[in-house]
Amino acid sequence: MKRREMLTSMGAISVGIAAPSLSKGETFAPPYKTRKQILTTDIVVVGGGTAGTIAAIQAGRAGRKTVLIESGSQLGGTTTIGGVSFPGIFFAWGKQVIGGIGWELVQEAVALNDDTLPNFSIPHGRQHWRHQVRLNGHLYAMLAEEKALEAGVDIRYYETPLKITFRKNNWEIETVGKGVHSTIVCNQLIDCTGNALPAAMAGYDVLREEEIQPGTLMFKLDGYDLQTLDQELIKQRYKEALDKGEFTREEFRGNIMGLLSSRGDNIQHIMGADSTTSETHTLANIHGRKSLLRHLRFLRTLPGCEKTKLVDMQTETATRETFRIDGHYKITHEDYVTGKLFDDAVSYSYYPIDLHDAHGVIPDHLQEGVVASVPLRALVPKKSRNFIVAGRCLSSDRLANSALRVQASCMGMGQAAGAAAALANIQNISPLEVPLKELRQLIESHGGIVPA
């Protein structure tokens, strides 16, 4: 007797051995394959953060076919993913110095959430944060996406560049993402990664400090009444924990009351937080969350803090500093604090020198009337063609960069870079060859403010 006949006679064939049946609407899918494709466009922006979002919208509104590559899931960078939802500073000494597309987005986010703009006519003194605009970061992300799509921008989330090559006056950017492996051919390339990653891939020199500024994980605590806490007891308990090595002093500068009073708003410091690679950014994220979890558990052991709750937490530890390009001009600290007006200035920057270290930060405010400017030369790497950057990876020394890196400044730079790339594409030249008069006119026609 054959084996199958024997099993049948024994009643041994079960449902588990039978051929699988499909439910209604189910089909067997073919094996999973990564789709390879070649795309052609005018401009590619790498990085959809604070600067890149604005650069892409500007390029799209200027009529250029634009692709925006973003490794994350939404636009906005520091303002949204980083959780620093209080961009600034747009006004200096009673006058608006940064406007345009970034300011348009900020105003709409404020209006849609029934928030209120600061009174910019009242000097902020040494409390510059009074002129930063509190907004809903989630709304900002959605509005940024809407405006990018309206401008015709092809947004490509979850993609990252693997290789960048300059060939026959065009750039070829090889990217990989979920299920896609793309080669995008473009005429002009804008690096808004904050890490100068495309610049380095393209073979241009980049630089960084031996020790970079700490990063910050933004979160929100609740569940306690600050006014009823025994502050001296809490300070003593925390000091004891520090002395035992249970915590690292630098994470909250040894100031437990600072943590409680801020409720997690821009207070944490993660030393060496580096977003350059997926590995270093992973370590920064893990460090930030470990630190928060340890402190949350400790707080819940303190009198009056037993019900402390974590209400919100960002998905990433935001970073302040990584790599910068070696540009045709390096903005110095002296340039910044004296408000040097460059003959090729394309945007303003207004913020205190804001260098964070293991001890915290003590902002160094600009003298009355001083507003810094950003030259086009600082946005273009040496020896480059058809390439420009915007955001914190611009060519600048460390102290100048600590102020230039903030959101409003990056928005202004982003709009200038997007406009320069658009004109360069139209005229088949490189960004540094764009006539400054035409560049300034294009920026101003889209609401931007150009240094006079």
Rosetta blueprint (number, residue, H / E / L):
1 M L
2 K L
3 R H
4 R H
5 E H
6 M H
7 L H
8 T H
9 S H
10 M L
11 G L
12 A L
13 I L
14 S L
15 V L
16 G L
17 I L
18 A L
19 A L
20 P L
21 S L
22 L L
23 S L
24 K L
25 G L
26 E L
27 T L
28 F L
29 A L
30 P L
31 P L
32 Y L
33 K L
34 T L
35 R E
36 K E
37 Q E
38 I E
39 L E
40 T E
41 T L
42 D L
43 I E
44 V E
45 V E
46 V E
47 G L
48 G L
49 G L
50 T H
51 A H
52 G H
53 T H
54 I H
55 A H
56 A H
57 I H
58 Q H
59 A H
60 G H
61 R H
62 A L
63 G L
64 R L
65 K L
66 T E
67 V E
68 L E
69 I E
70 E E
71 S L
72 G L
73 S L
74 Q L
75 L L
76 G L
77 G H
78 T H
79 T H
80 T L
81 I L
82 G L
83 G L
84 V L
85 S L
86 F L
87 P L
88 G L
89 I L
90 F L
91 F E
92 A E
93 W L
94 G L
95 K E
96 Q E
97 V L
98 I L
99 G L
100 G H
101 I H
102 G H
103 W H
104 E H
105 L H
106 V H
107 Q H
108 E H
109 A H
110 V H
111 A H
112 L H
113 N L
114 D L
115 D L
116 T L
117 L L
118 P L
119 N L
120 F L
121 S L
122 I L
123 P L
124 H L
125 G L
126 R L
127 Q L
128 H H
129 W H
130 R H
131 H H
132 Q L
133 V L
134 R L
135 L L
136 N L
137 G H
138 H H
139 L H
140 Y H
141 A H
142 M H
143 L H
144 A H
145 E H
146 E H
147 K H
148 A H
149 L H
150 E H
151 A L
152 G L
153 V L
154 D E
155 I E
156 R E
157 Y E
158 Y L
159 E E
160 T E
161 P E
162 L E
163 K E
164 I E
165 T E
166 F E
167 R E
168 K L
169 N L
170 N E
171 W E
172 E E
173 I E
174 E E
175 T E
176 V E
177 G E
178 K L
179 G L
180 V E
181 H E
182 S E
183 T E
184 I E
185 V E
186 C E
187 N L
188 Q E
189 L E
190 I E
191 D E
192 C L
193 T L
194 G L
195 N L
196 A L
197 L H
198 P H
199 A H
200 A H
201 M H
202 A L
203 G L
204 Y L
205 D L
206 V E
207 L E
208 R L
209 E L
210 E L
211 E L
212 I L
213 Q L
214 P L
215 G E
216 T E
217 L E
218 M E
219 F E
220 K E
221 L E
222 D E
223 G L
224 Y L
225 D L
226 L H
227 Q H
228 T H
229 L L
230 D L
231 Q H
232 E H
233 L H
234 I H
235 K H
236 Q H
237 R H
238 Y H
239 K H
240 E H
241 A H
242 L H
243 D H
244 K L
245 G L
246 E L
247 F L
248 T L
249 R H
250 E H
251 E H
252 F H
253 R L
254 G L
255 N L
256 I H
257 M H
258 G H
259 L H
260 L H
261 S H
262 S H
263 R L
264 G L
265 D L
266 N L
267 I L
268 Q L
269 H L
270 I E
271 M L
272 G L
273 A L
274 D L
275 S L
276 T L
277 T L
278 S H
279 E H
280 T H
281 H H
282 T H
283 L H
284 A H
285 N H
286 I H
287 H H
288 G H
289 R H
290 K H
291 S H
292 L H
293 L H
294 R H
295 H H
296 L H
297 R H
298 F H
299 L H
300 R L
301 T L
302 L L
303 P L
304 G L
305 C L
306 E L
307 K L
308 T L
309 K E
310 L E
311 V E
312 D E
313 M E
314 Q E
315 T E
316 E E
317 T E
318 A E
319 T L
320 R L
321 E L
322 T L
323 F L
324 R E
325 I E
326 D L
327 G E
328 H L
329 Y L
330 K L
331 I E
332 T L
333 H H
334 E H
335 D H
336 Y H
337 V H
338 T H
339 G L
340 K L
341 L L
342 F L
343 D L
344 D L
345 A E
346 V E
347 S E
348 Y E
349 S E
350 Y L
351 Y L
352 P L
353 I E
354 D L
355 L L
356 H L
357 D E
358 A L
359 H L
360 G E
361 V L
362 I L
363 P L
364 D E
365 H L
366 L L
367 Q L
368 E L
369 G L
370 V L
371 V L
372 A E
373 S E
374 V E
375 P E
376 L H
377 R H
378 A H
379 L H
380 V L
381 P E
382 K L
383 K L
384 S L
385 R L
386 N L
387 F E
388 I E
389 V E
390 A L
391 G L
392 R L
393 C L
394 L L
395 S L
396 S E
397 D L
398 R H
399 L H
400 A H
401 N H
402 S H
403 A H
404 L H
405 R L
406 V L
407 Q H
408 A H
409 S H
410 C H
411 M H
412 G H
413 M H
414 G H
415 Q H
416 A H
417 A H
418 G H
419 A H
420 A H
421 A H
422 A H
423 L H
424 A H
425 N H
426 I H
427 Q H
428 N L
429 I L
430 S L
431 P H
432 L H
433 E H
434 V L
435 P L
436 L H
437 K H
438 E H
439 L H
440 R H
441 Q H
442 L H
443 I H
444 E H
445 S H
446 H L
447 G L
448 G L
449 I L
450 V L
451 P L
452 A L
